[in-house]
Structure formats: C-alpha cells, structure tokens
Amino acid sequence: MATEEFVDDDLAEDVPDPDEDALEADLVDDVLDVADDEADEEEAADDDAEGEDEAFDELEAEELEMLTEDETTETLVVDEAAEMRAIRRAELAMDQQGVVEASEGEFVCSNCFLVLKTSQLANPRKKICRDCAG
C-alpha cells in the first residue's frame, strides 16, 4: 500500500518561499540586538561602579570631617620594603628557633612535625606517623 501525502493546496499557496537574503538580514539583526544588549549591560555596570566610587568618596569625606585636630596632623610614614624585610627576618628567626632534633629511637613526622617514638612510624620512607597516615 502506498501512502498518500495530504497537501492542502490553499495552505501551500499562502506560504511564501523562504528568501535567503531576508533570513540573513534577520540573523544579522538578531546578532546586532544581542551586541546592543551587551553594550547596555556594560554601561549599566560602569554606572554602578561610578556610583560606588561616589559613595566611597562621600564616606571618606565624612570620616575626614569627623577627625580631631590631633588626628589630622598625625601622619604615619610606612616603608613597605623595610616592613617586608622585618617580617621575613622574624619568620627566619622563628624557623631557626623552633628546630627540634629527634634523638635515637625518635623521628619527626613530615606531615604534623611532631617528634614521636619510632613505634608510631607508619611509613618509614616518607616518615609519616600513624595518626597522619590514617
């Protein structure tokens, strides 16, 4: 049995053939609309950032107005490089200060850095205690 296709001649005549140029124009319009929407969103984000900057400036101005005369004349000079050197020196001093050597029959766990008896050694090659291995 052959299947017959049902085509309504009235409907077929009303549908125009797709025009490739019109389809391309619609596609270009859609892409431009998306680009315009993205540009609008970026402008709105810029406006929000400017509003936040203005609010920050207002708060800063209010805080400056609340300062007393002593506070306004007080200046704090910070040498960041010198501060970083001082911090590094302190770190090195702490590293050297806390060094504990393990005596015979003890080991230092490479994970928790506790000095433990060798009976607590779970992995001799990695020097990890049972608590850290478990």
N, C-alpha and C positions, 0 to 999 in steps of 0.2 A: 504494500500500500504506500502510495506516495503521499507525502504531507503537502498540504496546500498552504501557501502563505496568504494570510489575510492582510490586505493593504486597503486602507480606506483612501480612496482617491481624493476625497475632499480635503483630508488632513495632509496628504502628501503634497498637494499643490500649495498649501498655506505656508509650509516650512521653506524658508529660503535656503539656498546653498550657502555653506559657510564660506565667508570671504577671508582668505588668509591675511590680507592686509589689515582688515578690521580686527582679527584675532590678535595680530601682533601689536596693533595700536592699543588694544585693551590690556595686553600684557605689560606694555611699556607704561601705561597709565597706572597700573597696579604697583609696579616697581617704584615709580615716582612717588605714589601715595605713601608707600612704606618708608621711603627715604625721607619724605617730608615729616612723617610722624616721628621718626627717629631724631630728626633735627629739632623738632618741637620739644621732645623729651630732654635732649641735651641742653636746650635753652632754659627749660624749667629747672634742671639740676644746677645750672650756672646761677640762676636767680636765687635758688635756695642757698647755695654756697655764699653768695654775696650777702644774703640776709643773715646768715650765721656769722659772717665776718663783722657785719654791722652790730649785731647783738653782742658779740665778743668785745668789740671796741667800746660799746656803751658800758658794759660791765667793768671793763678795765678803767674807764674814766670815772665811774662811780667809786671804785676801790681807791683810786688815786686821790679823789676828793676826801675820802674818809681818813687818810693818813694824817698823823700828827706832824708837827714841825720837826720833832726829833727823827721821826721815821723818814721824812722826805730828804733830810740832809744826810742820812746814813747811806753809805754806798758800800757795796760788797764786791771786791775785785777777786775774781776766781781765775787762776791759771789752770786750765783744764789739763794741760800736759803734765804739769807738776803734780796735780791730783792723781792722775793715772799712774805716774811713776811711784807715788807714795802707796797707792793701793797695791800695785804689783809687788813692791818691796815687802809689804805686810803679808801678802799671800805667800811669798817665798819664805819668809820667816816662820809662818805657821806651818808650812810643809816640812821645814827642817826641824822645827821644834817638836812635832808630834811623831817623829820616827821612832818606832819601837822594833828592836831586833828580836827575832824568835830564837830562843835558846834550843839546846838539844832536846828532842822529843816534842817540839812545838812547830807550828807553821803559821803563816799569815794567810788567811783566806783572800784570794784575789778578787772576790766579789764584795764581801762585807768588811774586809780589812781587820778582822778580829784575830788576835793571837790565840790559837787553840791547840789542844793536845793532838798529836798525830792520830789518836784513836777516833777523832772526829773527821778525819780526812776521807772524803767521798771519792774524789778524783785526784790521784797523786800527780798526774801530768799537768792538769790545769790548776792544781792547788785550790780546790773548792771544798768547803765544809759540807757536812751532811744537811744542814739547815738550808743552805743556798742551793744545793743540788736537788732537794726535794720539793 
